[in-house]
Amino acid sequence: MLCAWWDWKGIIHKELLPPGKAINWDLYRRQLKRFKQEGEKIRPVSINRKGVVFHHDNARPHTSLVIRQILREFDLEVLMHHHIALNLHPEFFACFGFFRFL
């Protein structure tokens, strides 16, 4: 599984997990800290400014209390979304088939 963090300029941090490795809150916590460190090196102005909005889905590792505390500590505003993409009909998911080859 590829985990990637990016902004409008491009990828800030990426990690390739071994096959079968699942993301839990502890792994996600460590990834967020590495993302923050990498972002401070690559894009210090973007990462450290006020008003940065962080977007991720609402999977359990992403919404745990520990993760919410870390995001508050990093002073990131979190943009959450509905748990179901209501505007996508199942046929539209075929449009995203190219992601299998990344």
mmCIF file of the C-alpha atoms, coordinates in Angstrom:
data_MODEL
# 
_entry.id   MODEL 
# 
loop_
_atom_site.group_PDB 
_atom_site.id 
_atom_site.type_symbol 
_atom_site.label_atom_id 
_atom_site.label_alt_id 
_atom_site.label_comp_id 
_atom_site.label_asym_id 
_atom_site.label_entity_id 
_atom_site.label_seq_id 
_atom_site.pdbx_PDB_ins_code 
_atom_site.Cartn_x 
_atom_site.Cartn_y 
_atom_site.Cartn_z 
_atom_site.occupancy 
_atom_site.B_iso_or_equiv 
_atom_site.pdbx_formal_charge 
_atom_site.auth_seq_id 
_atom_site.auth_comp_id 
_atom_site.auth_asym_id 
_atom_site.auth_atom_id 
_atom_site.pdbx_PDB_model_num 
ATOM 1   C CA . MET A 1 1   ? 0.000   0.000  0.000   1.00 0.00 ? 1   MET A CA 1 
ATOM 2   C CA . LEU A 1 2   ? 1.255   3.455  -0.882  1.00 0.00 ? 2   LEU A CA 1 
ATOM 3   C CA . CYS A 1 3   ? 0.608   6.185  1.676   1.00 0.00 ? 3   CYS A CA 1 
ATOM 4   C CA . ALA A 1 4   ? 1.152   9.684  0.299   1.00 0.00 ? 4   ALA A CA 1 
ATOM 5   C CA . TRP A 1 5   ? 0.793   13.247 1.563   1.00 0.00 ? 5   TRP A CA 1 
ATOM 6   C CA . TRP A 1 6   ? 0.789   16.128 -0.885  1.00 0.00 ? 6   TRP A CA 1 
ATOM 7   C CA . ASP A 1 7   ? -0.152  19.720 -1.430  1.00 0.00 ? 7   ASP A CA 1 
ATOM 8   C CA . TRP A 1 8   ? -0.768  21.779 -4.552  1.00 0.00 ? 8   TRP A CA 1 
ATOM 9   C CA . LYS A 1 9   ? 2.974   21.787 -5.345  1.00 0.00 ? 9   LYS A CA 1 
ATOM 10  C CA . GLY A 1 10  ? 3.395   18.020 -5.273  1.00 0.00 ? 10  GLY A CA 1 
ATOM 11  C CA . ILE A 1 11  ? 4.192   15.110 -2.986  1.00 0.00 ? 11  ILE A CA 1 
ATOM 12  C CA . ILE A 1 12  ? 5.600   16.019 0.431   1.00 0.00 ? 12  ILE A CA 1 
ATOM 13  C CA . HIS A 1 13  ? 5.993   12.534 1.904   1.00 0.00 ? 13  HIS A CA 1 
ATOM 14  C CA . LYS A 1 14  ? 5.295   8.972  0.803   1.00 0.00 ? 14  LYS A CA 1 
ATOM 15  C CA . GLU A 1 15  ? 5.717   5.532  2.311   1.00 0.00 ? 15  GLU A CA 1 
ATOM 16  C CA . LEU A 1 16  ? 5.305   2.123  0.740   1.00 0.00 ? 16  LEU A CA 1 
ATOM 17  C CA . LEU A 1 17  ? 4.010   -0.433 3.209   1.00 0.00 ? 17  LEU A CA 1 
ATOM 18  C CA . PRO A 1 18  ? 4.888   -4.121 2.897   1.00 0.00 ? 18  PRO A CA 1 
ATOM 19  C CA . PRO A 1 19  ? 2.211   -6.390 1.404   1.00 0.00 ? 19  PRO A CA 1 
ATOM 20  C CA . GLY A 1 20  ? -0.447  -7.286 3.951   1.00 0.00 ? 20  GLY A CA 1 
ATOM 21  C CA . LYS A 1 21  ? 0.532   -4.496 6.371   1.00 0.00 ? 21  LYS A CA 1 
ATOM 22  C CA . ALA A 1 22  ? -2.537  -2.775 7.800   1.00 0.00 ? 22  ALA A CA 1 
ATOM 23  C CA . ILE A 1 23  ? -2.665  0.787  9.044   1.00 0.00 ? 23  ILE A CA 1 
ATOM 24  C CA . ASN A 1 24  ? -3.545  1.181  12.701  1.00 0.00 ? 24  ASN A CA 1 
ATOM 25  C CA . TRP A 1 25  ? -3.503  4.319  14.832  1.00 0.00 ? 25  TRP A CA 1 
ATOM 26  C CA . ASP A 1 26  ? 0.091   3.736  15.985  1.00 0.00 ? 26  ASP A CA 1 
ATOM 27  C CA . LEU A 1 27  ? 1.473   3.378  12.457  1.00 0.00 ? 27  LEU A CA 1 
ATOM 28  C CA . TYR A 1 28  ? -0.563  6.390  11.310  1.00 0.00 ? 28  TYR A CA 1 
ATOM 29  C CA . ARG A 1 29  ? 0.775   8.405  14.268  1.00 0.00 ? 29  ARG A CA 1 
ATOM 30  C CA . ARG A 1 30  ? 4.357   7.593  13.267  1.00 0.00 ? 30  ARG A CA 1 
ATOM 31  C CA . GLN A 1 31  ? 3.585   8.424  9.628   1.00 0.00 ? 31  GLN A CA 1 
ATOM 32  C CA . LEU A 1 32  ? 2.118   11.800 10.606  1.00 0.00 ? 32  LEU A CA 1 
ATOM 33  C CA . LYS A 1 33  ? 5.233   12.663 12.585  1.00 0.00 ? 33  LYS A CA 1 
ATOM 34  C CA . ARG A 1 34  ? 7.471   11.713 9.633   1.00 0.00 ? 34  ARG A CA 1 
ATOM 35  C CA . PHE A 1 35  ? 5.205   13.736 7.315   1.00 0.00 ? 35  PHE A CA 1 
ATOM 36  C CA . LYS A 1 36  ? 5.558   16.762 9.599   1.00 0.00 ? 36  LYS A CA 1 
ATOM 37  C CA . GLN A 1 37  ? 9.370   16.407 9.715   1.00 0.00 ? 37  GLN A CA 1 
ATOM 38  C CA . GLU A 1 38  ? 9.622   15.958 5.955   1.00 0.00 ? 38  GLU A CA 1 
ATOM 39  C CA . GLY A 1 39  ? 7.253   18.859 5.331   1.00 0.00 ? 39  GLY A CA 1 
ATOM 40  C CA . GLU A 1 40  ? 9.312   21.155 7.540   1.00 0.00 ? 40  GLU A CA 1 
ATOM 41  C CA . LYS A 1 41  ? 12.382  20.342 5.418   1.00 0.00 ? 41  LYS A CA 1 
ATOM 42  C CA . ILE A 1 42  ? 10.714  20.529 1.999   1.00 0.00 ? 42  ILE A CA 1 
ATOM 43  C CA . ARG A 1 43  ? 8.031   23.196 2.518   1.00 0.00 ? 43  ARG A CA 1 
ATOM 44  C CA . PRO A 1 44  ? 8.658   24.960 5.840   1.00 0.00 ? 44  PRO A CA 1 
ATOM 45  C CA . VAL A 1 45  ? 6.529   27.979 4.949   1.00 0.00 ? 45  VAL A CA 1 
ATOM 46  C CA . SER A 1 46  ? 3.528   25.864 3.936   1.00 0.00 ? 46  SER A CA 1 
ATOM 47  C CA . ILE A 1 47  ? 3.688   23.409 6.838   1.00 0.00 ? 47  ILE A CA 1 
ATOM 48  C CA . ASN A 1 48  ? 4.223   25.976 9.587   1.00 0.00 ? 48  ASN A CA 1 
ATOM 49  C CA . ARG A 1 49  ? 1.738   28.637 8.549   1.00 0.00 ? 49  ARG A CA 1 
ATOM 50  C CA . LYS A 1 50  ? -1.654  29.120 10.145  1.00 0.00 ? 50  LYS A CA 1 
ATOM 51  C CA . GLY A 1 51  ? -4.726  27.948 8.296   1.00 0.00 ? 51  GLY A CA 1 
ATOM 52  C CA . VAL A 1 52  ? -3.340  24.697 6.853   1.00 0.00 ? 52  VAL A CA 1 
ATOM 53  C CA . VAL A 1 53  ? -6.222  22.319 6.178   1.00 0.00 ? 53  VAL A CA 1 
ATOM 54  C CA . PHE A 1 54  ? -5.525  18.591 6.460   1.00 0.00 ? 54  PHE A CA 1 
ATOM 55  C CA . HIS A 1 55  ? -7.876  16.184 4.707   1.00 0.00 ? 55  HIS A CA 1 
ATOM 56  C CA . HIS A 1 56  ? -8.186  12.468 5.313   1.00 0.00 ? 56  HIS A CA 1 
ATOM 57  C CA . ASP A 1 57  ? -11.013 9.989  5.375   1.00 0.00 ? 57  ASP A CA 1 
ATOM 58  C CA . ASN A 1 58  ? -12.771 8.873  8.517   1.00 0.00 ? 58  ASN A CA 1 
ATOM 59  C CA . ALA A 1 59  ? -11.202 5.413  8.840   1.00 0.00 ? 59  ALA A CA 1 
ATOM 60  C CA . ARG A 1 60  ? -10.796 4.362  12.460  1.00 0.00 ? 60  ARG A CA 1 
ATOM 61  C CA . PRO A 1 61  ? -7.014  4.914  12.576  1.00 0.00 ? 61  PRO A CA 1 
ATOM 62  C CA . HIS A 1 62  ? -7.561  8.464  11.303  1.00 0.00 ? 62  HIS A CA 1 
ATOM 63  C CA . THR A 1 63  ? -10.214 9.386  13.853  1.00 0.00 ? 63  THR A CA 1 
ATOM 64  C CA . SER A 1 64  ? -8.704  7.957  17.029  1.00 0.00 ? 64  SER A CA 1 
ATOM 65  C CA . LEU A 1 65  ? -8.225  10.259 19.997  1.00 0.00 ? 65  LEU A CA 1 
ATOM 66  C CA . VAL A 1 66  ? -4.433  10.022 19.747  1.00 0.00 ? 66  VAL A CA 1 
ATOM 67  C CA . ILE A 1 67  ? -4.482  11.123 16.093  1.00 0.00 ? 67  ILE A CA 1 
ATOM 68  C CA . ARG A 1 68  ? -6.864  13.999 16.790  1.00 0.00 ? 68  ARG A CA 1 
ATOM 69  C CA . GLN A 1 69  ? -4.531  15.177 19.561  1.00 0.00 ? 69  GLN A CA 1 
ATOM 70  C CA . ILE A 1 70  ? -1.501  15.026 17.248  1.00 0.00 ? 70  ILE A CA 1 
ATOM 71  C CA . LEU A 1 71  ? -3.300  16.993 14.549  1.00 0.00 ? 71  LEU A CA 1 
ATOM 72  C CA . ARG A 1 72  ? -4.229  19.614 17.161  1.00 0.00 ? 72  ARG A CA 1 
ATOM 73  C CA . GLU A 1 73  ? -0.606  19.668 18.346  1.00 0.00 ? 73  GLU A CA 1 
ATOM 74  C CA . PHE A 1 74  ? 0.512   20.251 14.727  1.00 0.00 ? 74  PHE A CA 1 
ATOM 75  C CA . ASP A 1 75  ? -2.103  23.034 14.524  1.00 0.00 ? 75  ASP A CA 1 
ATOM 76  C CA . LEU A 1 76  ? -3.769  21.504 11.460  1.00 0.00 ? 76  LEU A CA 1 
ATOM 77  C CA . GLU A 1 77  ? -7.416  22.112 10.717  1.00 0.00 ? 77  GLU A CA 1 
ATOM 78  C CA . VAL A 1 78  ? -9.026  18.828 9.666   1.00 0.00 ? 78  VAL A CA 1 
ATOM 79  C CA . LEU A 1 79  ? -11.470 18.780 6.776   1.00 0.00 ? 79  LEU A CA 1 
ATOM 80  C CA . MET A 1 80  ? -13.604 15.689 7.322   1.00 0.00 ? 80  MET A CA 1 
ATOM 81  C CA . HIS A 1 81  ? -15.983 14.299 4.751   1.00 0.00 ? 81  HIS A CA 1 
ATOM 82  C CA . HIS A 1 82  ? -19.099 12.195 4.744   1.00 0.00 ? 82  HIS A CA 1 
ATOM 83  C CA . HIS A 1 83  ? -18.419 8.482  5.161   1.00 0.00 ? 83  HIS A CA 1 
ATOM 84  C CA . ILE A 1 84  ? -20.065 7.738  1.810   1.00 0.00 ? 84  ILE A CA 1 
ATOM 85  C CA . ALA A 1 85  ? -19.426 9.536  -1.462  1.00 0.00 ? 85  ALA A CA 1 
ATOM 86  C CA . LEU A 1 86  ? -23.079 10.290 -2.066  1.00 0.00 ? 86  LEU A CA 1 
ATOM 87  C CA . ASN A 1 87  ? -22.444 11.908 -5.436  1.00 0.00 ? 87  ASN A CA 1 
ATOM 88  C CA . LEU A 1 88  ? -20.761 8.842  -6.968  1.00 0.00 ? 88  LEU A CA 1 
ATOM 89  C CA . HIS A 1 89  ? -22.829 6.167  -8.584  1.00 0.00 ? 89  HIS A CA 1 
ATOM 90  C CA . PRO A 1 90  ? -21.159 2.694  -8.625  1.00 0.00 ? 90  PRO A CA 1 
ATOM 91  C CA . GLU A 1 91  ? -20.506 2.950  -12.395 1.00 0.00 ? 91  GLU A CA 1 
ATOM 92  C CA . PHE A 1 92  ? -18.293 5.998  -11.797 1.00 0.00 ? 92  PHE A CA 1 
ATOM 93  C CA . PHE A 1 93  ? -15.851 3.930  -9.754  1.00 0.00 ? 93  PHE A CA 1 
ATOM 94  C CA . ALA A 1 94  ? -14.708 2.322  -13.032 1.00 0.00 ? 94  ALA A CA 1 
ATOM 95  C CA . CYS A 1 95  ? -13.183 5.710  -13.897 1.00 0.00 ? 95  CYS A CA 1 
ATOM 96  C CA . PHE A 1 96  ? -10.654 5.214  -11.114 1.00 0.00 ? 96  PHE A CA 1 
ATOM 97  C CA . GLY A 1 97  ? -9.383  1.850  -12.306 1.00 0.00 ? 97  GLY A CA 1 
ATOM 98  C CA . PHE A 1 98  ? -5.975  3.273  -13.248 1.00 0.00 ? 98  PHE A CA 1 
ATOM 99  C CA . PHE A 1 99  ? -5.122  3.534  -9.517  1.00 0.00 ? 99  PHE A CA 1 
ATOM 100 C CA . ARG A 1 100 ? -4.539  -0.220 -9.508  1.00 0.00 ? 100 ARG A CA 1 
ATOM 101 C CA . PHE A 1 101 ? -1.395  0.311  -11.560 1.00 0.00 ? 101 PHE A CA 1 
ATOM 102 C CA . LEU A 1 102 ? 0.298   2.907  -9.344  1.00 0.00 ? 102 LEU A CA 1 
# 
